[in-house]
Amino acid sequence: MNALRFDDLAKAAATRLSRRSALKGAAPAFAALAGLIARNPQIASAQATAATPLASPAASEPRIRKNVVSLSPEERMAFVDAVVAIKNTPSPWAPSISVYDQFVFWHREAFDCALMAAHMGPAIWPWHRMFLLLFEEQLRLVDPSVTLPYWDWTVDNQPGGALWGDDLMGGTGDPDQGFAVVTGPFRKDVWPLVIFDVNDPIAAPYLVRDLGAGGMAPTLPTSADVAAALAMPTYDSAPWNETSDPAVSFRNFLEGWRECAGDLCTADPFNHPTCSGSHEMHNRVHLWVSGEFAFAHQGLRTRSGPFGTMAFNSSPNDPVFFLHHANIDRIWSGWLARHGEAYLPDSGAMIGHNADDGMWPFAEIGMDVTPRMTLSDRALGFEYDALP
């Protein structure tokens, strides 16, 4: 395998904060949220402690998340407009950044070795379900007709597909401009990036993509891969991290870590391994969108990096992140429909990953939510138009 790998990059770019310092630093943002809620009842309806997505009564009929390529032109426009709007709205949790960039920040911080709140463990799918739900709530504050669509990458698996059109995500990067995205509503000079990984060697202020380029993820997962995931009867297995056997663990089969071995995370005694195997499923999609490339001025292409936006911990900078994870969430809904509302473990995993643990950062913004509380999409107020 190449010396520069997705898992190595993730560890190298992890921030170096303790849970205590992270929460202490967030306190002013929570105070700002309280003041903003007092001045704006509309925001209070979605963000106040007493009316978070979990605390609010679900509608009599859940809202429906649709396949992105089935959206009407009007629905596509409404979705894109809402995403652009929250990119230009101050965050109620940290007003110095936008609502959109708040989600990028949270996702990046979730890789901190002192937190490891959202990846490489069983809470990855509950955490991202709540992350998507809170993001969707922000879009619906702009336009209540909007729901978060999903990208079925088992079908729409080509760089020239409708997803990458000018009315949705825009296309692959331009090699003459550092592989910057120069088409669509999130193109260079229109969609500025402001949150970067700590050790990002590029820190380009624009989206970088090279769809399907490189040896690590030249193709996307298939329907057979999804069927194999759905057939697995056990949600997760000890030791509840990247080393969990993907032949036994549905969670790790879907997350995509393969052939992992112990390797101490430099900032924390939790054990986060180096993986020598292929990157599959969830991980593979991130790498397929990102691509692997050399800088254009070097006049060559390699298959060992550097990587585009979707390969970094700050990957929500690329809006396709949310469509990808909506599809992952849809697969999890399919698994839950088949096997029941099962979650493991009750204990023994990292903090935040056991069934009844509170999850960071949701508890800190008034959302009392544990992995066990996320197992029914309908109870949270949404469903998918079709399960895999």
Order of alpha helices (4+ residues) and beta strands (2+ residues): alpha-alpha-alpha-beta-alpha-alpha-alpha-alpha-alpha-beta-beta-alpha-alpha-beta
